[in-house]
């Protein structure tokens, strides 16, 4: 949607909005222009959003070229590592229901990105660097959740990106920090432990990601229901 240089009160009047509601829309629109939407009360943000949703969309050529989230570099980067882990697990010939802790973690992160659809521009990706250490902490928690229900395999966390760099130019970094990448420990969980771990990951990421990424600062989306899933392409 193209950015408007002035409010569109007349268009709301033409749609039959009352004078009071139109005046409220103008006041809130002016306030947001001066001070930003983050300073508005939630009720006022919702009203403003309702008013703007009622207006015909102004589409610019630039807006029509906006990349879908699955084409954003950060999303593709996570997907790249998830795919590498899936291929590695195929070779391990795991039993039904078994799953590595790392791919569970990446699946849940990608699920939330699909649901909330953040911009994933530079401000978001800078803040997302905090997830590097958080992922490590979450995976470390596996030992407490899965005593007697897990096995230890190995996975070369550096190899996938190094192989990609030999084929093409990329600005991607490793999934883990340099020292951690050398640790090839790869915990694999039995079916029940995998489900428990996924629930724990979901709770932690649900409480973290919407508040971490700047482009989601004004989101009013509730947490995704447990049965919401990212649709595969």
C-alpha positions in Angstrom: 0.0 0.0 0.0 1.3 3.4 -0.9 2.1 5.8 2.0 -0.5 8.5 2.3 0.5 12.2 2.7 -2.8 13.1 4.1 -5.8 11.5 5.7 -8.8 10.2 3.7 -11.7 11.4 5.8 -13.8 12.3 2.8 -13.7 8.7 1.6 -15.0 7.5 4.9 -17.8 10.1 4.8 -18.8 8.8 1.3 -19.0 5.3 2.8 -21.5 6.5 5.4 -19.3 6.8 8.5 -20.7 9.2 11.2 -19.2 12.6 11.7 -17.9 11.6 15.1 -16.1 8.5 13.8 -14.6 10.5 10.9 -13.4 13.1 13.3 -11.9 10.4 15.6 -10.1 8.9 12.5 -8.6 12.3 11.6 -7.4 13.0 15.1 -5.8 9.6 15.4 -4.3 9.7 12.0 -2.7 13.1 12.8 -1.5 11.8 16.1 0.2 8.8 14.5 1.9 11.0 12.0 3.4 13.2 14.7 4.2 10.6 17.5 3.9 7.1 16.0 1.3 4.4 16.4 3.2 2.8 19.4 2.0 5.7 21.6 -1.6 5.1 20.8 -3.9 3.1 23.1 -4.7 -0.4 21.8 -8.4 0.5 21.3 -7.3 3.5 19.2 -4.9 1.5 17.1 -7.7 -1.0 16.4 -10.1 1.8 15.4 -7.6 3.3 13.1 -6.8 0.0 11.5 -10.6 -0.6 11.0 -11.0 2.7 9.3 -8.0 2.2 7.0 -9.2 -1.3 6.2 -12.5 0.2 5.0 -10.6 2.5 2.5 -9.7 1.3 -1.0 -6.1 0.2 -1.2 -3.6 2.5 -2.9 -1.2 0.2 -4.6 2.1 1.4 -5.9 4.5 -0.4 -8.3 7.0 -0.7 -5.5 4.4 -2.3 -3.2 3.4 -4.8 -5.9 7.0 -6.0 -6.0 7.2 -6.8 -2.3 8.9 -10.1 -1.7 6.8 -12.8 0.1 8.3 -13.9 3.4 9.5 -17.2 1.9 11.8 -15.4 -0.4 13.4 -13.3 2.3 17.1 -14.1 2.9 16.7 -14.8 6.7 13.8 -17.2 6.1 15.7 -19.0 3.3 18.8 -19.2 5.5 16.8 -21.1 8.2 15.2 -23.2 5.6 18.6 -24.1 4.1 19.8 -25.5 7.5 16.5 -27.3 8.1 16.8 -29.0 4.7 20.4 -30.0 5.4 19.3 -31.6 8.7 16.4 -33.4 7.1 18.8 -34.9 4.5 21.2 -36.0 7.3 18.3 -37.6 9.2 17.3 -39.5 6.1 20.7 -41.1 6.1 20.4 -42.0 9.8 17.3 -44.0 9.1 15.6 -43.0 12.3 12.7 -44.9 13.8 9.2 -43.5 13.3 8.5 -40.4 15.4 12.2 -39.8 16.2 13.4 -36.3 15.4 16.5 -34.2 16.0 16.2 -31.3 18.5 17.7 -28.8 16.0 15.2 -29.3 13.2 12.3 -29.1 15.6 13.6 -25.8 16.8 14.0 -24.5 13.2 10.6 -25.7 12.2 9.0 -23.9 15.1 10.9 -20.7 14.3 9.8 -20.9 10.6 6.2 -21.6 11.7 6.1 -18.3 13.6 7.7 -16.3 10.8 5.0 -17.8 8.4 2.3 -16.8 10.9 3.4 -13.3 11.9 5.0 -12.4 8.5 7.6 -9.9 9.8 9.4 -7.6 7.3 12.7 -9.3 7.9 14.6 -6.3 6.8 17.8 -5.1 8.4 16.3 -4.0 11.8 14.7 -7.4 12.2 17.7 -9.4 11.2 20.0 -7.4 13.6 17.6 -8.1 16.5 17.3 -11.7 15.4 21.0 -12.3 16.2 19.9 -12.7 19.8 18.3 -16.0 18.7 21.8 -17.5 18.1 22.4 -17.9 21.9 18.8 -18.6 22.6 18.8 -21.5 20.2 21.8 -22.9 22.0 20.1 -22.6 25.4 17.0 -24.3 24.1 18.8 -27.2 22.7 20.8 -27.6 25.9 17.5 -28.1 27.7 17.0 -31.3 25.8 19.0 -33.3 28.3 16.6 -32.4 31.1 13.5 -33.1 29.1 14.6 -36.4 27.5 16.5 -38.5 30.0 16.4 -42.0 28.7 14.4 -40.9 25.6 17.2 -39.6 23.4 20.3 -40.6 21.5 23.4 -38.6 20.5 24.2 -38.5 16.8 26.6 -36.2 15.0 26.0 -33.4 12.4 28.6 -31.1 10.9 27.1 -27.7 11.4 29.7 -26.0 9.2 29.7 -28.3 6.2 26.4 -27.3 4.6 27.4 -23.6 4.3 30.9 -24.4 3.3 29.6 -26.6 0.5 27.2 -23.8 -0.7 30.1 -21.3 -0.8 32.0 -23.5 -3.2 29.0 -23.5 -5.5 27.9 -19.9 -5.3 28.5 -16.5 -3.6 26.5 -16.0 -0.4 26.5 -13.6 2.5 25.0 -16.1 4.9 26.7 -16.9 8.1 26.9 -20.2 10.0 23.8 -21.1 12.1 26.0 -21.3 15.2 28.9 -19.2 16.5 32.4 -20.3 15.5 33.2 -22.2 18.7 29.7 -23.9 19.0 29.8 -24.9 15.3 32.8 -27.2 16.0 30.6 -29.2 18.4 28.9 -31.8 16.2 26.7 -33.2 18.9 23.2 -33.8 17.5 20.6 -34.9 20.0 17.8 -37.1 18.5 14.6 -37.5 20.5 12.2 -40.4 20.7 8.6 -39.8 19.6 7.3 -38.7 23.1 10.3 -36.6 24.0 10.2 -34.9 20.6 6.6 -33.9 21.1 7.3 -32.6 24.6 10.3 -30.7 23.3 8.3 -29.2 20.5 5.7 -27.9 22.9 8.5 -26.3 25.1 10.1 -24.7 22.0 6.7 -23.3 20.9 6.0 -21.7 24.3 9.4 -20.1 24.4 9.4 -18.8 20.8 5.8 -17.6 21.0 6.7 -15.4 24.0 9.9 -14.1 22.4 9.7 -13.5 18.7 6.8 -11.0 18.5 8.5 -8.8 21.0 12.0 -9.2 19.5 11.5 -8.2 15.9 10.9 -4.4 15.4 8.5 -4.9 12.4 6.1 -6.8 14.8 6.0 -4.1 17.4 2.5 -3.1 16.5 1.1 -6.5 15.7 -2.2 -7.3 17.3 -2.2 -10.9 16.2 -2.8 -13.4 19.0 -0.5 -16.4 19.4 -1.1 -19.0 16.7 -3.4 -21.8 17.7 -1.7 -25.1 18.4 -3.2 -26.6 15.3 -2.0 -23.8 13.0 0.8 -25.0 10.7 2.9 -23.6 8.0 1.7 -24.9 4.6 4.4 -26.6 2.7 5.1 -25.3 -0.8 
